[in-house]
Amino acid sequence: MDVFEPICIAEQKIGTMECKNIWRSPNVFDACYRPELLQLSADKGGKAVMKQHAEDVFCFRTEKETQFLDIDTREDLLRISDKLFS
Protein backbone atom coordinates (compact mmCIF):
# COMPACT_ATOMS: atom_id res chain seq x y z
CA MET A 1 0.00 0.00 0.00
CA ASP A 2 1.21 3.47 -0.89
CA VAL A 3 1.81 5.61 2.20
CA PHE A 4 -0.48 8.32 0.76
CA GLU A 5 -3.34 5.96 -0.12
CA PRO A 6 -5.30 6.54 3.14
CA ILE A 7 -5.24 10.30 2.53
CA CYS A 8 -6.50 9.84 -1.04
CA ILE A 9 -9.25 7.45 0.04
CA ALA A 10 -10.38 9.85 2.76
CA GLU A 11 -10.28 12.72 0.23
CA GLN A 12 -8.37 14.88 2.68
CA LYS A 13 -5.54 17.13 1.56
CA ILE A 14 -3.27 17.28 4.60
CA GLY A 15 -1.61 14.30 6.25
CA THR A 16 0.01 14.27 9.68
CA MET A 17 1.17 11.89 12.37
CA GLU A 18 -0.79 11.89 15.62
CA CYS A 19 0.29 10.53 18.98
CA LYS A 20 -1.91 10.80 22.06
CA ASN A 21 -4.15 13.37 20.33
CA ILE A 22 -1.22 15.65 19.41
CA TRP A 23 -0.37 16.38 15.79
CA ARG A 24 3.29 15.63 15.10
CA SER A 25 5.70 15.89 12.16
CA PRO A 26 6.12 14.95 9.41
CA ASN A 27 3.23 16.61 7.61
CA VAL A 28 2.18 16.38 3.96
CA PHE A 29 0.25 19.18 2.25
CA ASP A 30 -1.57 19.20 -1.06
CA ALA A 31 -0.28 21.81 -3.50
CA CYS A 32 -3.43 23.89 -2.98
CA TYR A 33 -2.00 24.96 0.41
CA ARG A 34 1.29 26.21 -1.06
CA PRO A 35 0.32 29.91 -1.09
CA GLU A 36 -0.71 29.77 2.59
CA LEU A 37 2.42 27.89 3.57
CA LEU A 38 4.63 30.42 1.77
CA GLN A 39 2.97 33.24 3.73
CA LEU A 40 3.99 31.77 7.10
CA SER A 41 6.57 33.67 9.11
CA ALA A 42 9.60 31.97 10.63
CA ASP A 43 7.92 31.65 14.01
CA LYS A 44 4.84 29.82 12.64
CA GLY A 45 4.90 26.38 11.13
CA GLY A 46 2.50 24.43 8.99
CA LYS A 47 0.42 23.59 12.04
CA ALA A 48 -1.20 27.03 11.70
CA VAL A 49 -2.50 26.04 8.26
CA MET A 50 -3.57 22.66 9.60
CA LYS A 51 -5.62 24.30 12.36
CA GLN A 52 -7.34 26.56 9.84
CA HIS A 53 -8.26 23.53 7.71
CA ALA A 54 -8.75 20.85 10.39
CA GLU A 55 -11.51 19.22 8.33
CA ASP A 56 -8.89 18.44 5.66
CA VAL A 57 -6.41 16.76 8.05
CA PHE A 58 -5.95 12.99 7.88
CA CYS A 59 -4.13 11.57 10.92
CA PHE A 60 -1.88 8.54 10.88
CA ARG A 61 -2.34 7.50 14.52
CA THR A 62 0.25 5.82 16.72
CA GLU A 63 0.72 5.46 20.46
CA LYS A 64 4.47 4.92 20.22
CA GLU A 65 6.17 8.16 21.23
CA THR A 66 9.54 6.63 20.38
CA GLN A 67 8.67 7.06 16.70
CA PHE A 68 9.13 10.81 17.18
CA LEU A 69 12.50 10.85 18.93
CA ASP A 70 14.99 13.13 17.22
CA ILE A 71 18.48 11.63 17.14
CA ASP A 72 21.06 13.88 15.50
CA THR A 73 24.15 13.26 17.63
CA ARG A 74 25.76 10.52 19.70
CA GLU A 75 24.77 12.49 22.80
CA ASP A 76 21.13 12.41 21.69
CA LEU A 77 21.33 8.65 21.31
CA LEU A 78 22.88 8.22 24.74
CA ARG A 79 20.29 10.51 26.30
CA ILE A 80 17.34 8.56 24.95
CA SER A 81 18.77 5.03 24.71
CA ASP A 82 16.79 3.93 27.77
CA LYS A 83 13.55 4.84 25.95
CA LEU A 84 14.61 2.93 22.85
CA PHE A 85 15.80 -0.25 24.50
CA SER A 86 13.54 -0.64 27.53
N, C-alpha and C positions, 0 to 999 in steps of 0.2 A: 504494500500500500504506500502510495506517495504521501509524504509528511503533510502536504497541503490539502489532501483529499477531504478530511473532515471539515475544513473551512469552506471548501467549494460546495460540499453537500449541504451544509448549513446555510449557504448563501450569505455568509458574513464576510466582511472585507478587512477585518483586523484579526490577527491571531496573536495570542500571548500565552505564556505559561502562568499557571496559578497554583499556589501552594498555601493551604490554610486560609483561603479566601483573600489572598493578597496577589495582585498581578505582579509578575516578575518578568525579567528579560530572559530570553530574547523576544522581540516583538516583530511581527510581519505586517506591513501595511500595503493595501492595494494602492496602485498609482493615483487613484482619485484623491488621496489624502496628501499627495506631494506638495501642493501649494501651502497647505496648512502647516505641514512639517517644516517647510523652508522658512516660514514666518516665526518659528519658535526662537526665543532668545537662548543664550548659553545656559541660563539658570533654569530653563524649563525643558523637560524631555518630552518624548512622544506620549507619555502617560496623560498629558493635558489633552491631547487630541483624542485619546482613547476615552477619557471621561466625558468629553463632549459628544461622543458617538458610541456610548456604551451598548446600545442596541446592535451595533455592528461588530462587537467583540466576541470572538470564539475563544474559549479557554481550554487549553490542554491541561487537565488537572493532574496533580501529583501530590502526595503527602510526604515525599522524601526531600527534606530540606538540603540534604547533601548534594542534590543535583544542581544546586545554585552556589556552591562554594567556589570562590574565586582564588585560584592558585596561580600566582605569577612568579613566585620566588621560592627558593628552598625554605626560607623562614616561614612563608605562608604554609607550606606543606607540613613543616614541623608543628606549627601552631594548631593546625586542624587535623593532624593525623589521628588523634583519638576519636574524632567524629567519623572518620573514614573507615577505621578498622575496628570499631567496637561492636 
